[in-house]
């Protein structure tokens, strides 16, 4: 959600912080702020809107020499939770004395009682935020040692936090801590960078330290001292990011989303490479850390995720059932722990998250582990909290995904789930020949997607016919049903068209009442067991004047005849076809949003990584 950047070292702190915030803009935000330490003087500037507004505001507030001179500071992009996006509510927030500045991601759940207690002691608040309460609480605890003050304050708070704190009384260090909201520390030469996302660090260093929950660190230009909340030293290893800073740039594309759609042949190749065994017709997923005996003992697969990751899990539900003859369920992660799930040690719980930081999915992981299930993760971000807490799983290797609307992460998630299902299937019901046939189809996925992307211009022409509608329906059956849900999600996320995805059979049970002349119905009707039934639903929509756009299989002349427009994808196994079908809908949604003049990479009200429940 919100973005944190902190810097201490020999460089121009303001430039590093502003640059870091710009790299975090994709996460979604509505205001921004910056605090610089110039010796023992604290300077703060805030602005509503984009980081560019903050840059202009800060340069207007401060003299040019301060920008060049200050070597320590913290900065933040805020996504409003407590109070609207105003300058007063933007971070950093100060304590009562004005000597301590704080930036914060997360939610302090008991901030009201803390605020009431502090007000009785004479504290005056200038915002509606929970964060300002934490800043005042730290100031109230400060007796001359900022680390001890932060520790004492955090012992009193309930909720989640990722924080960075500076004090004009202790200009040589930044205090940072986390609980439920990510913090990563970049270790440079004579400089250290703190961020909520490694993207802000890429341009400066590849060496990073990931904090765990309840870690608190004293960060200086030359050292990182990490302790727990009881002041006991803890050791966290320095890891290598292994990411290319250029991967987080647009590279000549108009939007990150378009770039990431076009990157999918490569990202899928990376996700699949080295993971198919064409000798035995199976897959090799070393991160699962499971023996054939352990896999054979699994009685049920439960996949948990939110949003796009939930849709990937729904495709996985079909894959595990059809390929591995195993009971599989896709669960909404936010509901998982509150339903008091019945789990045992023969249940495999797969946590699916692009960022590896999704709060609800992380809570589901902890619940599953508590109940003795076999837990693994499917994430894109190396070193993320979910990956570290599960200790086993499969990385997507999709590369950085900057656009809020997920594209390549989703298709890589589905491809990995297919390989997981293939692995389980070969140990249960699949013959070598059946496994080899499917493995070769999975191997061909990058080329299938390349052939869809080659239709970019023609898909843009089709999209131009669907700009004026404010409502749209997406329908599909079988594994194409979650593809329809994902297509509807993409369109609503970036074009702001009200789009709903339905199982095609559900149309007659209510939604068809909303159809009228010209209403778009986007139908995913690729070759598969339920195609004829889906085409029957298309006829029902046509009879009511709907305009039909079909995602169909190449040379399917029967399907072509009942569509007003169609995008043809290469023939493939029905489960494999979910990936090129999804890419076709990604391009369609992108071009609708582009032609409507929408903000594509940073849609209103949305954040890339949802780190609060």
Secondary structure by P-SEA (a helix, b strand, c coil): cbbbbbbbcccaaaaaaaaaaaaaccccccccbbbbbcccbbbbbbbcccaaaaaaaaaaaccaaaaacccccccccccccccccccccccccccccccbbbbbcccccaaaaaaaaaaaaccccccccaaaaaaaaaaaaccccaaaaaaaaaaaccccccbbbbbcccccbbbbbbccbbbbbbbcccbbbbccccccccccccbbbbbcccccccccccbbbbbccccbbbbbbbbbcccccccccccccccaaaaaaaaaaaaaaaaccccccccccccccccccccaaaaaaccbbbbbbcaaaaaaaaaaaaaaaacccbbbbbbcccccccccccccccbbbbbbbcccccaaaaaaaaaaaaaccbbbbbccccccaaaaaacbbbbccccccccccccaaaaaaaaaaaaaaaaaaaaccccaaaaaaaaaaaaaaaaaaaaaaaaaaaaaaaaaacccccbbbbbbcccaaaaaaaaaaaaaaccccbbbbccccccccccccccccbbbbbbbcccccaaaaaaaaaaaaaaabbbbbbbccccaaaaaaaccbbbbbcccccccaaaaaaaaaaaaaaaaaaaaccccccccccccccccc
